[in-house]
Amino acid sequence: MMGDVVNLRRARKQKVRETAKSEAQANRLRFGRPSAERKLDETREELEARRLDAHKRSE
């Protein structure tokens, strides 16, 4: 039983394309929003962190 012949150059290039594609998707999520929306999310995250810290028990 012989395995399929794989062209290593094509496999390497395909892997590079897939990583670039996933990185591009992450960048679209990160940079593809208006500044007002980003600030709103940052404010919400800060508020959530403060609320969580306020509920911590001090020992």
Stockholm file with secondary structure:
# STOCKHOLM 1.0

chainA/1-59         MMGDVVNLRRARKQKVRETAKSEAQANRLRFGRPSAERKLDETREELEARRLDAHKRSE
#=GR chainA/1-59 SS CCCCCCCHHHHHHHHHHHHHHHHHHHHHHHHSSCHHHHHHHHHHHHHHHHHHHHTCCCC
#=GC SS_cons        CCCCCCCHHHHHHHHHHHHHHHHHHHHHHHHSSCHHHHHHHHHHHHHHHHHHHHTCCCC
//
